[in-house]
Amino acid sequence: MLTLTVPGLLRSGEQALITLPSARALARHVSSATEDREGLGTALCAALSMPRATPPAPLCAMGAGLPADDRYTLAATPVTLVADRDVVVLAGPVIDLGADEAAALIRVLNSHFASDGVAFDAPRRAAWFARCDRTFSLSTSSLEAAAGRPIADFLPAGPDAKTWQRWQVEIQMLFHEHPINDARAARGSAPVSGVWLWGNGRLADIARPELASVYACGDESGDLARGLARHAGLSADTLAPVFSAILDRVCGPGHSLVSMEPISNDANMAQLDAAWLGPAVVALEAGRLDALQLIGDGSGTAITWGAKRRSRLARMTSRLRRRALPVPANAEER
């Protein structure tokens, strides 16, 4: 079994996949297509037969290089919040922070929240985490679910929600008119007006995935896969340039995971088609892979396509009628 995750695959909508020859070939074997509004992380955990409620923040923190421990962990992604009439909208994450900017803002947070028992870390410039000794009764919404929408319906909920909602407001006040944001405004960069808290939980509460091998890109897009590998007692390998370089390992027994680099342009799509998805489908059709799961996200959702090699007759029949990957009905309604 191979699970292939591709951040940004749906950046131009599901219909963009029609142009990929490998996607049309994969469609002949797809038996299921499911949508997840919480994003790629939740979809990946489900694809690995882990509970959908698996908290990704402790895994992402490990994957980003923080030491594994059992503190209660939340992702605290730096974001831009925009007032729109009488609502506040999550415009998106701030991904162009300089190392000095991130370090300075983290110092502000740690100074303010030290007495509350909350420690902030920034193992990457745009991947921050809040860790606490205390466990909170809290439910959060993923960044993907809330991005581009009014935040009121996505704020922390549960018995301890008021505490974290208050802290979020305090963070907004700390960052408002901070010299770093003044400098960013002067050069036309988006401000860091707050953090988005999500993915909360403890590592001890996360089931260990059954994985045989893991390959992940080097940036934050690969952090969850790296964290899953570490939690399973493995080391994630660096992403190879082409599928053929890892063919023998991923076609062996067990479940392999490959976390691709994000898709940001048509050239990335062409590379995915020629070097990865196309050869993976060929391996599926040849019987070297027994199953293939493709997970892509974009436009505020993630879709997982599950495929198994079919009989020759079934492949010939499906070749006549299916020309595109199936899209979940609720995805078509967006």
C-alpha positions as CSV (number, residue, x, y, z in Angstrom):
1,M,0.0,0.0,0.0
2,L,1.3,3.5,-0.9
3,T,-0.3,6.7,0.3
4,L,0.8,9.8,-1.7
5,T,0.0,13.2,-0.2
6,V,0.2,16.3,-2.5
7,P,-0.4,19.7,-0.8
8,G,-2.0,22.1,-3.2
9,L,-3.1,19.5,-5.7
10,L,-6.6,21.0,-5.8
11,R,-5.4,24.6,-5.8
12,S,-7.2,25.2,-9.1
13,G,-10.2,23.0,-8.3
14,E,-10.8,19.4,-8.9
15,Q,-11.4,19.8,-12.6
16,A,-7.7,20.7,-13.1
17,L,-6.9,17.1,-12.6
18,I,-8.6,16.2,-15.8
19,T,-5.6,17.4,-17.7
20,L,-3.3,14.9,-16.0
21,P,-2.9,11.7,-18.0
22,S,-1.9,9.9,-14.8
23,A,-5.1,11.0,-13.0
24,R,-7.2,9.7,-15.9
25,A,-5.3,6.4,-15.7
26,L,-5.7,6.2,-11.9
27,A,-9.5,6.9,-12.3
28,R,-9.9,3.4,-13.8
29,H,-8.9,1.9,-10.5
30,V,-10.5,4.2,-8.0
31,S,-13.1,2.6,-5.8
32,S,-13.6,5.5,-3.3
33,A,-13.4,9.3,-3.1
34,T,-13.9,11.0,0.2
35,E,-13.8,14.7,1.2
36,D,-12.4,16.1,4.4
37,R,-13.2,19.7,5.3
38,E,-10.6,19.7,8.1
39,G,-7.8,19.4,5.6
40,L,-5.0,17.2,4.5
41,G,-3.7,16.3,8.0
42,T,-7.0,14.8,9.1
43,A,-7.4,13.0,5.7
44,L,-3.9,11.5,6.1
45,C,-4.6,10.2,9.5
46,A,-7.8,8.6,8.3
47,A,-5.9,7.1,5.3
48,L,-3.5,5.5,7.8
49,S,-6.4,3.9,9.7
50,M,-5.9,6.3,12.6
51,P,-8.8,8.1,14.3
52,R,-10.0,11.3,12.6
53,A,-9.7,13.0,15.9
54,T,-5.9,12.4,16.0
55,P,-4.3,15.7,17.1
56,P,-1.7,16.7,14.5
57,A,0.1,19.4,16.4
58,P,2.3,17.1,18.5
59,L,3.3,15.1,15.4
60,C,4.0,18.3,13.4
61,A,6.1,19.6,16.3
62,M,8.2,16.5,16.2
63,G,8.4,16.6,12.4
64,A,9.7,20.2,12.6
65,G,12.5,19.2,14.9
66,L,11.2,19.9,18.4
67,P,12.0,17.2,21.0
68,A,9.3,14.6,21.6
69,D,7.7,15.1,25.0
70,D,4.2,14.7,26.5
71,R,3.3,18.3,27.0
72,Y,-0.1,19.4,25.7
73,T,0.7,20.9,22.3
74,L,-1.2,23.3,19.9
75,A,0.0,24.6,16.6
76,A,0.1,28.4,16.8
77,T,0.4,29.4,13.2
78,P,1.1,33.1,12.6
79,V,-1.7,34.6,10.6
80,T,-3.2,37.7,9.2
81,L,-6.7,38.7,10.5
82,V,-8.7,41.2,8.5
83,A,-11.7,43.2,9.7
84,D,-14.5,43.0,7.2
85,R,-17.6,45.1,8.2
86,D,-18.7,43.5,11.5
87,V,-16.7,40.3,11.3
88,V,-13.0,39.3,11.5
89,V,-11.7,37.1,8.6
90,L,-8.7,34.7,8.7
91,A,-6.9,36.0,5.6
92,G,-4.3,33.2,5.8
93,P,-0.9,32.2,7.3
94,V,2.1,34.5,7.2
95,I,4.7,32.5,5.4
96,D,7.4,35.1,4.6
97,L,8.6,35.9,8.1
98,G,12.3,36.4,8.6
99,A,14.1,34.4,11.2
100,D,14.7,37.5,13.3
101,E,11.0,38.5,13.0
102,A,9.8,35.1,14.2
103,A,12.3,35.0,17.1
104,A,11.3,38.5,18.2
105,L,7.6,37.7,18.2
106,I,8.2,34.4,20.0
107,R,10.1,36.3,22.7
108,V,7.1,38.6,23.2
109,L,4.7,35.7,23.6
110,N,7.0,33.8,26.0
111,S,7.4,36.9,28.2
112,H,3.7,37.5,28.3
113,F,2.5,34.0,28.9
114,A,5.3,32.7,31.2
115,S,3.1,33.0,34.3
116,D,0.3,31.0,32.5
117,G,2.5,28.0,32.0
118,V,2.5,28.3,28.2
119,A,5.7,28.1,26.2
120,F,5.9,29.1,22.5
121,D,8.5,27.6,20.1
122,A,9.2,28.4,16.4
123,P,11.2,25.5,14.9
124,R,10.4,27.1,11.6
125,R,9.7,30.7,10.7
126,A,6.1,30.1,10.0
127,A,5.5,26.9,12.1
128,W,4.9,27.9,15.7
129,F,3.7,25.8,18.6
130,A,2.4,26.4,22.1
131,R,3.1,23.7,24.7
132,C,1.8,23.4,28.2
133,D,2.2,21.0,31.2
134,R,-1.6,21.3,31.8
135,T,-4.1,19.4,29.7
136,F,-7.0,21.5,28.4
137,S,-10.5,20.5,27.5
138,L,-10.6,22.1,24.1
139,S,-11.7,21.6,20.5
140,T,-10.2,23.6,17.7
141,S,-10.6,24.0,13.9
142,S,-7.8,23.5,11.4
143,L,-6.2,26.4,9.6
144,E,-7.5,24.9,6.3
145,A,-11.1,24.9,7.6
146,A,-11.0,28.5,8.8
147,A,-8.9,30.2,6.1
148,G,-10.8,32.8,4.2
149,R,-13.8,32.7,6.5
150,P,-15.1,34.7,9.5
151,I,-13.3,33.3,12.5
152,A,-16.3,33.4,14.9
153,D,-17.5,29.9,13.9
154,F,-14.0,28.4,14.2
155,L,-12.7,29.7,17.5
156,P,-11.7,27.3,20.2
157,A,-14.7,25.6,21.9
158,G,-15.2,23.4,25.0
159,P,-15.0,23.9,28.7
160,D,-11.6,25.7,28.5
161,A,-12.5,27.7,25.4
162,K,-12.8,31.1,27.1
163,T,-9.3,30.9,28.4
164,W,-7.8,30.3,25.0
165,Q,-10.1,32.8,23.2
166,R,-9.0,35.4,25.8
167,W,-5.4,34.5,25.1
168,Q,-5.9,34.8,21.4
169,V,-7.2,38.4,21.9
170,E,-4.2,39.2,24.1
171,I,-1.9,38.0,21.4
172,Q,-3.6,40.2,18.8
173,M,-3.1,43.1,21.2
174,L,0.6,42.3,21.7
175,F,1.2,42.2,18.0
176,H,-0.9,45.3,17.1
177,E,1.4,48.1,16.1
178,H,4.4,46.0,17.1
179,P,7.6,47.5,15.5
180,I,7.9,44.3,13.3
181,N,4.4,44.8,11.9
182,D,5.2,48.5,11.4
183,A,8.2,47.5,9.3
184,R,6.3,44.9,7.4
185,A,3.5,47.4,6.6
186,A,6.2,49.9,5.4
187,R,7.4,47.3,2.8
188,G,4.0,46.1,1.8
189,S,4.1,42.7,3.6
190,A,1.1,41.2,5.4
191,P,1.1,41.8,9.2
192,V,1.2,39.1,11.8
193,S,-2.0,40.1,13.6
194,G,-2.4,36.9,15.6
195,V,-1.9,33.1,15.8
196,W,-4.3,30.4,14.8
197,L,-4.5,27.7,17.4
198,W,-5.3,24.2,16.2
199,G,-4.4,20.5,16.2
200,N,-4.2,20.3,20.0
201,G,-3.4,17.2,22.1
202,R,-0.8,15.1,23.7
203,L,1.6,12.7,22.0
204,A,0.7,9.9,24.5
205,D,-2.9,9.9,23.3
206,I,-1.9,9.3,19.6
207,A,-2.0,5.7,18.3
208,R,1.2,4.6,16.6
209,P,0.7,4.2,12.9
210,E,1.7,1.0,11.1
211,L,4.2,2.2,8.5
212,A,7.0,0.5,6.6
213,S,8.7,3.6,5.1
214,V,8.2,7.3,5.0
215,Y,9.5,9.9,2.5
216,A,8.9,13.6,3.1
217,C,9.8,16.9,1.6
218,G,12.1,19.1,3.7
219,D,9.7,22.1,4.5
220,E,6.8,22.3,6.9
221,S,4.6,20.4,4.4
222,G,6.5,17.3,5.3
223,D,6.4,17.8,9.1
224,L,3.3,15.7,9.8
225,A,4.8,12.8,7.8
226,R,8.1,13.1,9.6
227,G,6.3,13.2,12.9
228,L,4.3,10.1,12.0
229,A,7.5,8.3,11.1
230,R,9.1,9.2,14.4
231,H,6.1,8.2,16.3
232,A,6.2,4.8,14.5
233,G,9.8,4.4,15.4
234,L,11.1,5.2,11.9
235,S,13.3,7.9,10.4
236,A,11.7,9.7,7.4
237,D,13.8,9.6,4.3
238,T,14.4,12.7,2.2
239,L,12.0,12.9,-0.8
240,A,13.6,11.4,-3.9
241,P,13.4,13.3,-7.2
242,V,11.4,10.5,-8.9
243,F,9.2,7.6,-7.9
244,S,11.5,5.0,-9.6
245,A,14.2,5.8,-7.0
246,I,12.1,4.3,-4.2
247,L,10.0,1.8,-6.2
248,D,11.5,-1.3,-4.6
249,R,11.0,-0.1,-1.1
250,V,7.4,1.2,-1.4
251,C,6.3,-1.8,-3.4
252,G,7.4,-4.2,-0.6
253,P,5.2,-5.3,2.3
254,G,3.6,-2.8,4.6
255,H,2.3,0.7,4.2
256,S,4.5,3.4,2.7
257,L,3.9,7.1,2.9
258,V,5.2,9.8,0.6
259,S,4.6,13.4,1.4
260,M,5.2,15.5,-1.7
261,E,6.3,19.2,-2.1
262,P,3.4,21.6,-2.5
263,I,1.9,22.2,-5.9
264,S,2.2,25.9,-6.7
265,N,2.2,26.1,-10.5
266,D,1.6,24.1,-13.7
267,A,5.3,23.0,-13.9
268,N,4.8,21.3,-10.5
269,M,1.7,19.5,-11.8
270,A,3.7,18.3,-14.9
271,Q,6.5,17.0,-12.7
272,L,4.0,15.2,-10.4
273,D,2.4,13.6,-13.4
274,A,5.6,12.5,-15.1
275,A,7.9,11.6,-12.2
276,W,5.5,10.4,-9.5
277,L,1.8,9.8,-10.1
278,G,2.2,8.3,-13.6
279,P,4.9,5.7,-12.5
280,A,2.9,4.9,-9.4
281,V,-0.2,4.1,-11.5
282,V,2.0,1.9,-13.8
283,A,3.2,0.0,-10.7
284,L,-0.4,-0.4,-9.6
285,E,-1.5,-1.7,-13.0
286,A,1.5,-4.1,-13.1
287,G,0.6,-5.5,-9.7
288,R,3.7,-4.2,-7.9
289,L,1.5,-2.0,-5.8
290,D,-1.6,-3.6,-4.3
291,A,-3.2,-0.3,-3.5
292,L,-2.7,3.4,-3.9
293,Q,-4.2,6.3,-2.0
294,L,-3.8,9.8,-3.4
295,I,-4.6,12.7,-1.1
296,G,-4.7,16.3,-2.3
297,D,-5.9,19.6,-0.8
298,G,-6.8,23.1,-1.8
299,S,-9.8,25.4,-1.8
300,G,-10.4,24.7,1.9
301,T,-10.8,20.9,1.6
302,A,-8.9,17.6,1.0
303,I,-10.0,14.7,-1.1
304,T,-8.7,11.1,-0.8
305,W,-8.9,8.8,-3.7
306,G,-8.5,5.1,-2.9
307,A,-7.5,2.7,-5.7
308,K,-6.8,-1.0,-6.0
309,R,-5.7,-3.0,-9.0
310,R,-8.7,-4.4,-10.8
311,S,-9.0,-7.5,-13.0
312,R,-8.1,-7.1,-16.7
313,L,-11.7,-7.2,-17.7
314,A,-12.7,-4.6,-15.2
315,R,-9.9,-2.3,-16.3
316,M,-10.9,-2.7,-20.0
317,T,-14.6,-1.9,-19.1
318,S,-13.7,1.1,-16.9
319,R,-11.4,2.4,-19.6
320,L,-14.4,3.0,-21.8
321,R,-16.5,4.9,-19.3
322,R,-14.3,6.8,-16.8
323,R,-12.1,9.6,-17.9
324,A,-11.6,11.6,-14.7
325,L,-11.1,11.0,-11.1
326,P,-14.5,10.9,-9.3
327,V,-15.3,13.9,-7.1
328,P,-17.4,13.5,-3.9
329,A,-20.9,14.9,-4.4
330,N,-20.5,17.5,-1.6
331,A,-17.3,18.7,-3.2
332,E,-19.1,19.5,-6.4
333,E,-21.6,21.6,-4.5
334,R,-19.0,24.1,-3.2
